[in-house]
Amino acid sequence: MWDKSCVASGLSGGLIEPLESTSIHLIQSGIFKLLGMFPDSAFDQREIDEYNRMLIEEYERIRDFIILHYAATDREDSDFWNHCRTMEIPETLAEKIELWSGKARVFRNQSDLFTEDSWIAVLLGQRKFPHSHDPLVRMLPTEESASFLASIRDVVRKTAEAMPTHQQFIDQICRAKTPTTKALAAASFI
Ligand SMILES: Cc1cc2nc3c(=O)[nH]c(=O)nc-3n(C[C@H](O)[C@H](O)[C@H](O)COP(=O)(O)OP(=O)(O)OC[C@H]3O[C@@H](n4cnc5c(N)ncnc54)[C@H](O)[C@@H]3O)c2cc1C
């Protein structure tokens, strides 16, 4: 992405499919890293190499997270999903899935954009359940965990009840105007 006196940022530097929309973040991240290594006219190759190493690592961690959405599927109903389920995946992603499959461990490196919560949401959402759990969890009294989870459920329920329904929201904010008879007649003519 950085070669001699030229830095490619944004789509000119690389594109990851926008399932999780990360291009603007990568542009910003590149700008901050470039500011941290702002060159003089000598263009130190060590700094250029470090910039490229850091950005490539960031791209690859995002790539892994995007691939997870496809590779973690258990669907068998089309050639597309069969391919996704069985395709070769990067070693870095395979290691992450293996760590999760054991005791539900997710570790975030410095170059990871996505948080542990994001990884867990996709893994559980795709029904990838770990075989075991952190042994420290057994130290928690069951009643205490149950009451903590019940309080979260309660907050979610109360918040949802206080919100308008989808239809109410549309009616209040962006309801389409009822077409006039003239407009309907014109549409049926087309
Ligand atoms: C609907 C939509 C939603 C998106 N949502 C998100 C999001 O939520 N989060 C996120 O991170 N990313 C999002 N993206 C992606 C992100 O906006 C783009 O990847 C990013 O803006 C690309 O920036 P860029 O500077 O690389 O390219 P561009 O913004 O495409 O800039 C390229 C510029 O080069 C100019 N140009 C082209 N050819 C020439 C030429 N021959 N000579 C001179 N000028 C030229 C163009 O006119 C343009 O101004 C979204 C994209 C779309 C379309």
Ligand as a Chemical Component Dictionary entry (heavy atoms), coordinates in Angstrom:
data_LIG
# 
_chem_comp.id                   LIG 
_chem_comp.type                 NON-POLYMER 
_chem_comp.pdbx_formal_charge   0 
_chem_comp.three_letter_code    LIG 
# 
loop_
_chem_comp_atom.comp_id 
_chem_comp_atom.atom_id 
_chem_comp_atom.alt_atom_id 
_chem_comp_atom.type_symbol 
_chem_comp_atom.charge 
_chem_comp_atom.model_Cartn_x 
_chem_comp_atom.model_Cartn_y 
_chem_comp_atom.model_Cartn_z 
_chem_comp_atom.pdbx_ordinal 
LIG C1  C1  C 0 -23.995 2.920  0.139   1  
LIG C2  C2  C 0 -22.628 2.718  0.756   2  
LIG C3  C3  C 0 -22.537 2.564  2.135   3  
LIG C4  C4  C 0 -21.291 2.387  2.745   4  
LIG N1  N1  N 0 -21.213 2.244  4.101   5  
LIG C5  C5  C 0 -20.018 2.150  4.702   6  
LIG C6  C6  C 0 -19.905 2.089  6.115   7  
LIG O1  O1  O 0 -20.889 2.114  6.851   8  
LIG N2  N2  N 0 -18.664 1.974  6.659   9  
LIG C7  C7  C 0 -17.543 1.923  5.887   10 
LIG O2  O2  O 0 -16.445 1.828  6.431   11 
LIG N3  N3  N 0 -17.611 1.969  4.539   12 
LIG C8  C8  C 0 -18.820 2.099  3.930   13 
LIG N4  N4  N 0 -18.901 2.170  2.566   14 
LIG C9  C9  C 0 -17.695 2.067  1.766   15 
LIG C10 C10 C 0 -16.916 3.371  1.772   16 
LIG O3  O3  O 0 -17.795 4.482  1.725   17 
LIG C11 C11 C 0 -16.010 3.405  0.547   18 
LIG O4  O4  O 0 -15.267 2.200  0.488   19 
LIG C12 C12 C 0 -15.034 4.589  0.643   20 
LIG O5  O5  O 0 -15.759 5.787  0.631   21 
LIG C13 C13 C 0 -14.067 4.553  -0.500  22 
LIG O6  O6  O 0 -13.288 5.707  -0.403  23 
LIG P1  P1  P 0 -12.192 5.978  -1.488  24 
LIG O7  O7  O 0 -11.626 7.317  -1.136  25 
LIG O8  O8  O 0 -11.241 4.841  -1.565  26 
LIG O9  O9  O 0 -12.954 5.969  -2.865  27 
LIG P2  P2  P 0 -14.080 6.985  -3.365  28 
LIG O10 O10 O 0 -14.844 7.570  -2.228  29 
LIG O11 O11 O 0 -14.809 6.239  -4.439  30 
LIG O12 O12 O 0 -13.202 8.143  -3.984  31 
LIG C14 C14 C 0 -12.596 8.017  -5.254  32 
LIG C15 C15 C 0 -12.594 9.413  -5.859  33 
LIG O13 O13 O 0 -11.823 9.392  -7.061  34 
LIG C16 C16 C 0 -12.526 10.112 -8.039  35 
LIG N5  N5  N 0 -12.059 9.627  -9.345  36 
LIG C17 C17 C 0 -12.338 8.447  -9.958  37 
LIG N6  N6  N 0 -11.693 8.371  -11.134 38 
LIG C18 C18 C 0 -10.961 9.502  -11.246 39 
LIG C19 C19 C 0 -10.078 9.990  -12.236 40 
LIG N7  N7  N 0 -9.798  9.297  -13.361 41 
LIG N8  N8  N 0 -9.506  11.189 -12.032 42 
LIG C20 C20 C 0 -9.760  11.924 -10.920 43 
LIG N9  N9  N 0 -10.609 11.499 -9.948  44 
LIG C21 C21 C 0 -11.186 10.298 -10.106 45 
LIG C22 C22 C 0 -13.993 9.815  -7.782  46 
LIG O14 O14 O 0 -14.823 10.819 -8.341  47 
LIG C23 C23 C 0 -14.015 9.881  -6.249  48 
LIG O15 O15 O 0 -14.219 11.169 -5.747  49 
LIG C24 C24 C 0 -20.125 2.364  1.946   50 
LIG C25 C25 C 0 -20.227 2.515  0.550   51 
LIG C26 C26 C 0 -21.462 2.692  -0.041  52 
LIG C27 C27 C 0 -21.545 2.894  -1.537  53 
# 
loop_
_chem_comp_bond.comp_id 
_chem_comp_bond.atom_id_1 
_chem_comp_bond.atom_id_2 
_chem_comp_bond.value_order 
_chem_comp_bond.pdbx_ordinal 
LIG C1  C2  SING 1  
LIG C2  C3  SING 2  
LIG C2  C26 DOUB 3  
LIG C3  C4  DOUB 4  
LIG C4  N1  SING 5  
LIG C4  C24 SING 6  
LIG N1  C5  DOUB 7  
LIG C5  C6  SING 8  
LIG C5  C8  SING 9  
LIG C6  O1  DOUB 10 
LIG C6  N2  SING 11 
LIG N2  C7  SING 12 
LIG C7  O2  DOUB 13 
LIG C7  N3  SING 14 
LIG N3  C8  DOUB 15 
LIG C8  N4  SING 16 
LIG N4  C9  SING 17 
LIG N4  C24 SING 18 
LIG C9  C10 SING 19 
LIG C10 O3  SING 20 
LIG C10 C11 SING 21 
LIG C11 O4  SING 22 
LIG C11 C12 SING 23 
LIG C12 O5  SING 24 
LIG C12 C13 SING 25 
LIG C13 O6  SING 26 
LIG O6  P1  SING 27 
LIG P1  O7  DOUB 28 
LIG P1  O8  SING 29 
LIG P1  O9  SING 30 
LIG O9  P2  SING 31 
LIG P2  O10 DOUB 32 
LIG P2  O11 SING 33 
LIG P2  O12 SING 34 
LIG O12 C14 SING 35 
LIG C14 C15 SING 36 
LIG C15 O13 SING 37 
LIG C15 C23 SING 38 
LIG O13 C16 SING 39 
LIG C16 N5  SING 40 
LIG C16 C22 SING 41 
LIG N5  C17 SING 42 
LIG N5  C21 SING 43 
LIG C17 N6  DOUB 44 
LIG N6  C18 SING 45 
LIG C18 C19 SING 46 
LIG C18 C21 DOUB 47 
LIG C19 N7  SING 48 
LIG C19 N8  DOUB 49 
LIG N8  C20 SING 50 
LIG C20 N9  DOUB 51 
LIG N9  C21 SING 52 
LIG C22 O14 SING 53 
LIG C22 C23 SING 54 
LIG C23 O15 SING 55 
LIG C24 C25 DOUB 56 
LIG C25 C26 SING 57 
LIG C26 C27 SING 58 
# 
